[in-house]
Amino acid sequence: MKLSNITANWPGAVDLSSAVDSFLVAPGETVQEAALRLGLFNVGEVKSANKTITGRADVPRPLTVSDTPEVVPREVKAVIETMDRLGYTVFRSGKKNYDLNLVGLRSENSTPNAFDDELMAFWKWENRWLLKRYKITTDPGLTYLTDPENKHGTAILKEGQYRSSHRLGKHKGKYEALVQAKPLTVIRDFNRDKLLDFASGKEQTGIFGINIHRATANGESTFVNKWSAGCQVFARSAEYNEFIKLCKLAIAEWGNSFTYTLLRRKEVGL
């Protein structure tokens, strides 16, 4: 693995073209810091196998690792640990490629209209976890908070895991999106006070058209407004197009069914 690659902080997918036989401790790092940066899952095992490397390295030092070390980006490890703690399913077999985990991370901001949330798509392949991160909103826009389409109030998707909840289809019959296929639970925000009410006390479970789709067809949308009445919406068209291509690769291997998990960012610690 090239040193220029290992010094990156996993900004995107893991580079599978890199060999797994030359993990390095960078100058100034300890073995533990290098293992954490590289995403090696079992840090204790790595430390035990590299006892001759003490203190902080003054030059790049090769790490001894197992033949097939499990490599997990820090962000993915944090999400997996949270999902395991909550009893949610993590797709981790790695028998076929593109066994996608789709996880929304909701910010703590109760002021609506910003794309301030994130969708993480991650999967395991050849004992490495790959990660894509996308800018989205998990909340409805100001337009529908102040003027709900539903008499019970605007929908806010409740945090949780929804198994086989979405499939590739058409958003409002117009363009490809992940459309709701099974019942979801929403919180109804009915007081029209221009704030997101995550604890209104009114919940409904059913088919409400809570899709995963994009905002603008070109470029990036700054404000949510009418782009969401409760859907999970991408801000950037380029990221969305990449996401749909990824979903199609997953369908070719696993079929047209996707599980969506929504977590609070603070719960994950990211």
Residue frames as qw, qx, qy, qz and C-alpha x, y, z in Angstrom:
[[0.000, 0.888, 0.459, 0.000, 0.00, 0.00, 0.00],
 [0.410, 0.523, -0.035, 0.746, 1.41, 3.38, -0.97],
 [0.313, -0.298, -0.483, 0.761, 2.26, 5.73, 1.87],
 [0.150, -0.048, -0.145, -0.977, 0.33, 8.50, 0.09],
 [0.539, -0.332, -0.607, -0.481, -2.77, 6.28, 0.31],
 [0.582, -0.386, -0.670, 0.252, -2.45, 5.23, 3.94],
 [0.227, -0.145, -0.333, 0.904, -1.97, 8.77, 5.23],
 [0.319, -0.318, -0.339, -0.826, -5.45, 9.75, 4.01],
 [0.258, -0.013, 0.696, -0.669, -8.28, 9.73, 6.56],
 [0.188, 0.328, 0.922, 0.079, -10.70, 7.57, 4.58],
 [0.242, 0.294, 0.032, -0.924, -12.53, 10.42, 2.78],
 [0.710, 0.233, -0.241, -0.620, -14.31, 7.95, 0.50],
 [0.988, 0.012, -0.054, -0.143, -14.25, 4.33, -0.52],
 [0.632, -0.526, 0.515, 0.241, -11.28, 2.14, 0.36],
 [0.422, 0.661, -0.511, -0.352, -8.83, 1.70, -2.52],
 [0.934, -0.078, 0.331, -0.111, -9.11, -2.01, -3.30],
 [0.752, 0.605, -0.219, 0.143, -6.34, -1.80, -5.88],
 [0.044, -0.750, 0.579, -0.318, -3.81, -1.44, -3.05],
 [0.675, 0.069, -0.726, 0.108, -2.09, -4.55, -1.75],
 [0.672, -0.679, -0.015, -0.294, -2.56, -5.69, 1.85],
 [0.911, -0.074, -0.195, 0.355, 1.07, -6.68, 2.39],
 [0.500, 0.192, -0.177, 0.825, 2.73, -3.38, 3.27],
 [0.324, -0.883, -0.297, -0.167, 0.71, -1.51, 5.90],
 [0.510, 0.324, -0.299, 0.739, 2.97, 1.15, 7.35],
 [0.384, -0.761, -0.337, 0.400, 3.39, 3.10, 10.56],
 [0.352, 0.820, 0.067, 0.447, 3.92, 6.68, 9.41],
 [0.436, 0.201, -0.394, 0.784, 6.67, 8.83, 10.99],
 [0.188, -0.275, 0.285, -0.899, 5.49, 10.22, 14.32],
 [0.770, -0.233, -0.215, -0.555, 2.84, 7.50, 14.84],
 [0.420, -0.306, 0.811, -0.269, 2.54, 4.69, 17.34],
 [0.036, -0.051, -0.962, -0.267, 1.42, 1.21, 16.28],
 [0.133, 0.531, 0.759, -0.351, -1.99, 1.80, 17.86],
 [0.220, 0.656, 0.038, -0.721, -2.47, 5.12, 16.06],
 [0.153, 0.327, -0.721, -0.591, -1.49, 3.55, 12.75],
 [0.030, 0.220, 0.974, 0.047, -3.88, 0.63, 13.27],
 [0.185, 0.636, 0.553, -0.505, -6.75, 2.98, 14.07],
 [0.203, 0.609, -0.241, -0.727, -5.97, 5.22, 11.08],
 [0.136, 0.220, -0.848, -0.462, -5.74, 2.25, 8.73],
 [0.733, -0.059, -0.070, -0.674, -9.04, 0.90, 9.98],
 [0.427, 0.149, -0.890, 0.062, -7.61, -2.43, 11.16],
 [0.643, -0.501, -0.333, -0.473, -10.46, -3.93, 13.13],
 [0.848, -0.460, -0.218, 0.144, -8.52, -5.80, 15.84],
 [0.109, 0.886, -0.326, 0.313, -6.09, -3.21, 17.22],
 [0.662, -0.584, 0.452, -0.127, -4.99, -5.49, 20.08],
 [0.930, 0.141, 0.290, 0.176, -3.97, -8.22, 17.65],
 [0.536, 0.764, -0.080, 0.350, -1.95, -5.71, 15.61],
 [0.227, -0.847, 0.394, -0.275, -0.14, -4.42, 18.71],
 [0.836, -0.349, 0.423, -0.020, 0.73, -7.98, 19.81],
 [0.872, 0.332, 0.239, 0.269, 2.19, -8.79, 16.39],
 [0.448, 0.721, -0.067, 0.525, 4.37, -5.64, 16.32],
 [0.637, -0.741, -0.118, 0.178, 5.95, -5.50, 19.77],
 [0.690, -0.076, 0.105, 0.712, 9.35, -4.61, 18.28],
 [0.146, 0.566, 0.207, 0.785, 7.97, -1.24, 17.16],
 [0.399, -0.584, -0.529, 0.469, 8.03, 0.87, 20.31],
 [0.126, -0.558, -0.096, 0.814, 7.16, 4.50, 20.82],
 [0.491, 0.782, 0.134, -0.360, 6.68, 6.75, 17.82],
 [0.815, 0.236, 0.327, 0.416, 8.25, 5.80, 14.51],
 [0.158, -0.706, 0.200, 0.661, 10.92, 8.13, 13.12],
 [0.169, 0.296, -0.679, -0.650, 10.71, 6.56, 9.63],
 [0.795, 0.046, -0.192, -0.574, 7.94, 4.56, 7.89],
 [0.217, -0.297, 0.915, -0.167, 7.82, 1.11, 9.51],
 [0.530, -0.053, -0.693, -0.486, 5.99, -1.91, 8.00],
 [0.612, -0.252, 0.449, -0.600, 3.26, -3.46, 10.14],
 [0.090, 0.046, -0.990, -0.096, 2.89, -7.20, 10.52],
 [0.629, 0.053, 0.182, -0.754, -0.75, -8.08, 9.92],
 [0.666, 0.087, 0.734, -0.097, -2.67, -11.27, 9.32],
 [0.320, 0.084, 0.734, 0.593, -3.01, -12.56, 5.77],
 [0.074, -0.553, -0.586, -0.587, -6.52, -11.13, 5.45],
 [0.123, -0.226, -0.509, 0.821, -6.93, -8.32, 8.00],
 [0.045, 0.760, 0.639, 0.111, -10.42, -6.89, 8.35],
 [0.256, 0.017, 0.003, 0.967, -10.15, -3.21, 7.44],
 [0.084, -0.765, -0.639, -0.022, -12.89, -0.91, 8.72],
 [0.149, 0.537, 0.000, 0.830, -12.97, 2.89, 8.29],
 [0.088, -0.046, -0.616, 0.781, -13.37, 4.67, 11.62],
 [0.454, 0.022, 0.020, -0.891, -16.79, 6.04, 10.65],
 [0.708, -0.025, -0.589, -0.389, -18.07, 2.63, 9.59],
 [0.441, -0.031, -0.805, 0.395, -16.82, 1.01, 12.80],
 [0.131, 0.035, 0.449, -0.883, -18.67, 3.60, 14.88],
 [0.626, 0.033, -0.189, -0.756, -21.92, 3.00, 12.99],
 [0.668, 0.017, -0.735, -0.114, -21.57, -0.80, 13.14],
 [0.252, -0.022, -0.761, 0.597, -20.97, -0.70, 16.89],
 [0.352, 0.055, 0.251, -0.900, -24.06, 1.49, 17.34],
 [0.702, 0.059, -0.408, -0.581, -26.21, -0.79, 15.19],
 [0.549, 0.018, -0.820, 0.157, -24.98, -3.88, 17.04],
 [0.027, -0.017, -0.632, 0.774, -25.78, -2.22, 20.37],
 [0.499, 0.123, 0.114, -0.850, -29.32, -1.42, 19.19],
 [0.589, 0.118, 0.789, -0.131, -29.88, -4.93, 17.88],
 [0.583, 0.667, -0.064, -0.460, -30.09, -3.83, 14.23],
 [0.902, 0.185, 0.318, 0.224, -28.96, -6.00, 11.36],
 [0.009, -0.775, 0.451, 0.444, -25.61, -5.20, 9.73],
 [0.910, 0.411, 0.034, -0.040, -25.08, -6.80, 6.34],
 [0.211, -0.803, 0.551, 0.083, -21.54, -8.10, 6.62],
 [0.945, 0.024, 0.325, 0.026, -21.26, -11.50, 4.87],
 [0.042, -0.730, 0.529, 0.430, -18.96, -10.35, 2.05],
 [0.666, 0.093, 0.724, 0.154, -19.82, -13.44, -0.03],
 [0.443, 0.605, 0.466, 0.470, -20.88, -11.19, -2.89],
 [0.266, 0.032, -0.041, 0.963, -20.08, -7.55, -3.56],
 [0.203, -0.277, -0.182, -0.921, -22.37, -4.58, -2.87],
 [0.425, -0.515, -0.742, 0.066, -24.27, -5.94, 0.13],
 [0.086, 0.513, -0.056, 0.852, -25.21, -2.38, 1.01],
 [0.296, -0.572, -0.601, 0.474, -25.90, -0.95, 4.44],
 [0.072, 0.593, 0.239, 0.766, -27.79, 2.34, 3.96],
 [0.437, -0.541, -0.533, 0.482, -27.67, 4.46, 7.11],
 [0.043, 0.805, 0.153, 0.571, -28.96, 8.00, 7.58],
 [0.473, -0.241, -0.455, 0.715, -27.33, 10.16, 10.26],
 [0.095, -0.851, -0.395, -0.332, -29.63, 12.88, 11.56],
 [0.278, 0.330, -0.329, 0.840, -28.16, 16.06, 13.03],
 [0.229, -0.473, -0.686, 0.503, -29.42, 17.62, 16.25],
 [0.024, 0.062, -0.093, -0.993, -30.49, 20.82, 14.51],
 [0.206, 0.528, 0.786, -0.245, -34.23, 21.38, 15.06],
 [0.248, 0.661, -0.042, -0.707, -34.29, 24.38, 12.71],
 [0.764, 0.352, 0.535, 0.079, -35.53, 23.08, 9.35],
 [0.514, 0.845, 0.038, -0.140, -34.57, 23.73, 5.73],
 [0.013, 0.770, -0.621, -0.144, -30.88, 22.74, 5.69],
 [0.913, 0.214, -0.346, -0.019, -29.21, 19.71, 4.13],
 [0.138, -0.717, 0.578, -0.364, -27.37, 19.05, 7.37],
 [0.862, -0.213, 0.422, -0.185, -27.69, 15.27, 7.57],
 [0.091, 0.551, -0.781, -0.280, -25.77, 12.42, 5.95],
 [0.961, 0.097, 0.059, -0.253, -26.39, 9.12, 4.23],
 [0.189, -0.574, 0.787, 0.126, -23.67, 6.50, 4.55],
 [0.936, 0.235, -0.123, -0.233, -23.57, 3.55, 2.15],
 [0.103, -0.634, 0.765, -0.046, -21.07, 0.93, 3.26],
 [0.969, 0.088, -0.060, -0.222, -20.41, -2.72, 2.50],
 [0.553, -0.548, 0.615, 0.128, -17.85, -5.46, 3.03],
 [0.857, 0.503, -0.092, -0.065, -15.84, -6.96, 0.20],
 [0.758, 0.358, -0.390, 0.382, -12.64, -8.98, 0.33],
 [0.640, -0.436, -0.438, 0.457, -12.44, -8.33, 4.09],
 [0.200, -0.045, -0.075, 0.976, -12.48, -4.56, 3.64],
 [0.116, 0.739, 0.602, -0.281, -15.34, -2.22, 4.34],
 [0.264, 0.270, 0.339, 0.862, -15.99, 0.36, 1.63],
 [0.057, -0.655, -0.513, 0.553, -17.73, 3.63, 2.38],
 [0.151, 0.444, 0.363, 0.805, -19.56, 6.35, 0.49],
 [0.128, -0.517, -0.524, 0.665, -20.90, 9.44, 2.25],
 [0.109, 0.504, 0.526, 0.676, -23.59, 11.75, 0.90],
 [0.049, 0.085, 0.302, -0.948, -25.07, 15.10, 1.93],
 [0.230, -0.451, -0.767, -0.394, -28.83, 14.78, 2.52],
 [0.375, -0.282, 0.321, -0.823, -31.75, 15.90, 4.64],
 [0.183, -0.191, -0.962, 0.069, -33.69, 13.39, 6.72],
 [0.057, 0.501, 0.573, -0.646, -36.28, 16.02, 7.61],
 [0.313, 0.745, 0.550, 0.210, -39.07, 17.87, 5.78],
 [0.318, 0.268, 0.070, 0.907, -38.55, 21.39, 4.46],
 [0.040, 0.229, 0.382, -0.894, -39.98, 24.59, 5.89],
 [0.373, -0.032, -0.432, -0.820, -42.63, 24.74, 3.17],
 [0.613, -0.256, -0.689, -0.287, -44.42, 21.62, 4.41],
 [0.332, -0.209, -0.687, 0.612, -43.82, 22.28, 8.11],
 [0.124, 0.222, 0.228, -0.940, -45.80, 25.50, 7.89],
 [0.646, 0.255, -0.099, -0.713, -48.35, 24.18, 5.39],
 [0.385, -0.161, 0.909, 0.004, -48.68, 20.38, 5.77],
 [0.421, 0.077, -0.651, -0.627, -50.18, 18.35, 2.94],
 [0.453, -0.260, -0.852, 0.018, -51.51, 15.83, 5.46],
 [0.422, -0.707, -0.182, -0.537, -54.23, 16.91, 7.89],
 [0.830, -0.504, -0.189, 0.146, -52.36, 15.14, 10.72],
 [0.305, -0.864, 0.306, 0.260, -49.19, 17.13, 10.13],
 [0.510, 0.696, -0.498, -0.089, -45.95, 16.83, 8.17],
 [0.985, -0.122, -0.096, 0.073, -44.10, 13.51, 8.31],
 [0.013, -0.773, 0.624, -0.119, -40.71, 13.19, 10.02],
 [0.829, 0.104, -0.549, -0.028, -39.26, 9.71, 9.63],
 [0.693, -0.665, 0.220, -0.172, -38.72, 8.14, 13.05],
 [0.077, 0.626, -0.776, 0.020, -35.25, 6.79, 13.85],
 [0.814, -0.101, 0.527, -0.224, -34.97, 3.03, 13.56],
 [0.107, -0.273, 0.843, 0.452, -34.21, 0.22, 11.15],
 [0.714, 0.375, 0.177, -0.563, -36.68, -0.59, 8.41],
 [0.466, -0.177, 0.822, 0.275, -35.99, -3.99, 6.84],
 [0.292, 0.286, 0.773, 0.485, -36.57, -4.27, 3.07],
 [0.101, 0.677, 0.426, -0.591, -38.25, -0.87, 3.22],
 [0.286, 0.745, -0.169, -0.579, -37.27, 0.43, -0.23],
 [0.729, 0.208, 0.568, 0.321, -36.85, -0.70, -3.80],
 [0.154, -0.242, 0.381, 0.879, -35.63, 0.98, -6.97],
 [0.293, 0.660, 0.691, 0.038, -38.54, 2.63, -8.75],
 [0.218, 0.500, 0.243, 0.802, -39.67, 6.08, -9.85],
 [0.118, -0.361, -0.468, 0.798, -40.14, 9.07, -7.55],
 [0.380, 0.568, 0.279, -0.675, -43.62, 10.38, -8.38],
 [0.763, 0.472, 0.439, 0.052, -43.27, 8.50, -11.66],
 [0.275, 0.944, -0.134, -0.120, -40.58, 10.91, -12.88],
 [0.386, 0.679, -0.607, 0.146, -37.05, 9.61, -12.23],
 [0.779, -0.044, -0.608, 0.150, -35.24, 6.69, -10.62],
 [0.256, -0.592, 0.444, -0.623, -35.22, 6.66, -6.83],
 [0.227, -0.073, -0.937, 0.257, -35.51, 4.29, -3.91],
 [0.480, -0.357, -0.201, -0.776, -39.24, 4.24, -3.24],
 [0.433, -0.250, 0.663, -0.557, -41.00, 3.10, -0.10],
 [0.505, 0.057, -0.791, -0.341, -42.00, -0.57, -0.37],
 [0.511, -0.374, -0.757, 0.162, -43.04, -1.43, 3.20],
 [0.337, -0.881, -0.280, -0.177, -44.59, 0.47, 6.12],
 [0.430, 0.251, -0.364, 0.787, -42.47, 3.08, 7.89],
 [0.346, -0.727, -0.520, 0.287, -43.15, 4.95, 11.11],
 [0.247, 0.505, 0.052, 0.826, -43.36, 8.74, 10.96],
 [0.196, -0.474, -0.500, 0.697, -43.74, 11.43, 13.59],
 [0.150, 0.746, 0.498, 0.415, -46.41, 13.97, 12.69],
 [0.255, -0.215, -0.189, 0.924, -45.33, 17.59, 13.20],
 [0.028, 0.666, 0.689, 0.284, -48.65, 19.43, 13.33],
 [0.252, -0.761, -0.357, 0.480, -48.04, 22.72, 15.20],
 [0.457, 0.757, 0.237, 0.402, -46.66, 24.73, 12.23],
 [0.382, -0.899, 0.009, 0.214, -44.11, 26.54, 14.43],
 [0.481, 0.810, -0.324, 0.088, -41.18, 26.41, 11.94],
 [0.210, -0.585, 0.765, -0.169, -39.27, 23.98, 14.16],
 [0.610, 0.101, -0.764, -0.184, -38.80, 20.24, 13.72],
 [0.624, -0.404, 0.378, -0.552, -40.79, 18.51, 16.46],
 [0.434, 0.259, -0.861, -0.049, -39.25, 15.09, 16.98],
 [0.118, -0.159, -0.886, 0.419, -41.41, 14.41, 20.05],
 [0.366, -0.187, -0.187, -0.892, -44.89, 15.57, 19.06],
 [0.419, -0.005, 0.762, -0.494, -46.47, 12.47, 20.57],
 [0.762, 0.433, 0.196, -0.440, -48.27, 11.65, 17.34],
 [0.168, -0.380, 0.829, 0.374, -46.95, 8.73, 15.27],
 [0.826, 0.353, 0.101, -0.427, -48.30, 6.82, 12.29],
 [0.385, -0.303, 0.816, 0.308, -47.08, 3.69, 10.54],
 [0.690, 0.545, 0.437, -0.189, -47.91, 3.01, 6.92],
 [0.575, 0.254, 0.438, 0.643, -47.12, 3.70, 3.28],
 [0.010, -0.874, -0.218, 0.433, -46.61, 7.45, 2.94],
 [0.623, 0.729, 0.047, 0.280, -44.27, 7.73, -0.05],
 [0.405, -0.841, 0.314, 0.172, -41.20, 8.27, 2.13],
 [0.866, 0.452, -0.003, 0.213, -38.72, 7.88, -0.73],
 [0.544, -0.546, 0.263, 0.579, -34.97, 8.36, -1.02],
 [0.560, 0.691, 0.344, 0.302, -34.54, 10.80, -3.89],
 [0.478, 0.036, 0.026, 0.877, -32.72, 13.95, -5.02],
 [0.079, 0.739, 0.247, -0.622, -33.43, 17.65, -4.91],
 [0.370, 0.751, -0.217, -0.502, -32.30, 19.55, -8.02],
 [0.933, 0.316, 0.161, 0.064, -31.51, 17.58, -11.18],
 [0.654, 0.511, -0.129, 0.542, -28.31, 19.59, -11.69],
 [0.123, 0.593, -0.354, 0.713, -25.86, 20.99, -9.17],
 [0.329, -0.178, -0.765, 0.525, -26.58, 21.43, -5.47],
 [0.324, -0.738, -0.394, -0.441, -29.65, 22.64, -3.57],
 [0.158, 0.347, -0.497, 0.779, -29.03, 24.91, -0.58],
 [0.428, -0.093, 0.448, -0.780, -32.47, 24.93, 1.04],
 [0.197, 0.151, 0.968, -0.022, -34.87, 22.01, 1.47],
 [0.396, 0.188, -0.045, -0.898, -38.17, 23.93, 1.05],
 [0.817, 0.188, 0.041, -0.543, -40.45, 21.85, -1.21],
 [0.440, 0.428, -0.780, -0.122, -37.89, 19.13, -1.91],
 [0.315, -0.033, -0.923, 0.220, -39.04, 17.10, 1.08],
 [0.603, -0.427, -0.038, -0.673, -42.32, 16.47, 2.84],
 [0.801, -0.413, 0.371, -0.223, -40.64, 13.72, 4.87],
 [0.923, 0.347, -0.109, 0.128, -38.46, 11.99, 2.27],
 [0.649, -0.518, 0.283, 0.480, -34.70, 11.44, 2.56],
 [0.532, 0.834, 0.140, 0.043, -33.34, 13.85, -0.03],
 [0.722, -0.050, 0.143, 0.675, -29.90, 14.32, -1.60],
 [0.028, -0.852, -0.031, 0.522, -28.59, 17.88, -1.92],
 [0.018, -0.613, 0.572, 0.545, -26.12, 17.18, -4.75],
 [0.837, 0.398, -0.035, -0.375, -27.19, 15.70, -8.07],
 [0.471, 0.557, -0.683, 0.013, -23.74, 14.22, -8.79],
 [0.191, -0.273, 0.855, -0.398, -23.73, 12.33, -5.48],
 [0.721, 0.178, 0.403, -0.535, -27.26, 11.12, -6.15],
 [0.749, 0.503, -0.327, -0.282, -26.38, 9.81, -9.59],
 [0.243, 0.457, -0.835, 0.187, -23.44, 7.92, -8.09],
 [0.432, -0.110, 0.715, -0.539, -25.72, 6.51, -5.39],
 [0.813, 0.307, 0.126, -0.478, -28.27, 5.21, -7.91],
 [0.616, 0.512, -0.592, -0.084, -25.49, 3.51, -9.89],
 [0.028, -0.347, 0.856, -0.382, -24.33, 1.88, -6.64],
 [0.641, 0.065, 0.509, -0.570, -27.86, 0.67, -5.93],
 [0.807, 0.424, -0.204, -0.357, -28.09, -0.88, -9.39],
 [0.377, 0.463, -0.792, 0.132, -24.85, -2.78, -8.77],
 [0.304, -0.161, 0.779, -0.524, -26.37, -4.04, -5.53],
 [0.770, 0.236, 0.184, -0.563, -29.57, -5.11, -7.29],
 [0.667, 0.466, -0.546, -0.199, -27.57, -7.18, -9.78],
 [0.274, 0.296, -0.863, 0.304, -26.07, -9.16, -6.87],
 [0.034, 0.084, 0.808, -0.582, -28.79, -9.15, -4.21],
 [0.015, -0.594, -0.779, -0.199, -32.10, -8.23, -5.82],
 [0.024, -0.520, -0.151, -0.841, -34.25, -5.12, -5.68],
 [0.596, -0.710, -0.366, -0.086, -34.68, -4.68, -1.94],
 [0.348, 0.442, -0.379, 0.735, -32.96, -2.23, 0.41],
 [0.532, -0.636, -0.501, 0.250, -33.00, -1.83, 4.18],
 [0.147, 0.690, -0.091, 0.703, -32.79, 1.73, 5.52],
 [0.594, -0.479, -0.484, 0.429, -31.56, 2.59, 9.01],
 [0.042, 0.798, 0.016, 0.601, -31.89, 6.07, 10.51],
 [0.657, -0.370, -0.417, 0.508, -29.74, 7.03, 13.51],
 [0.134, -0.991, -0.017, 0.001, -29.04, 10.22, 15.41],
 [0.561, 0.632, -0.373, 0.382, -25.51, 11.43, 14.73],
 [0.245, -0.671, 0.504, -0.485, -24.83, 12.03, 18.44],
 [0.921, -0.211, 0.229, -0.236, -25.80, 8.42, 19.14],
 [0.908, 0.330, -0.080, 0.244, -23.02, 7.28, 16.84],
 [0.563, -0.681, 0.109, 0.455, -20.50, 9.82, 18.09],
 [0.587, 0.241, 0.367, 0.681, -19.51, 11.20, 14.70]]
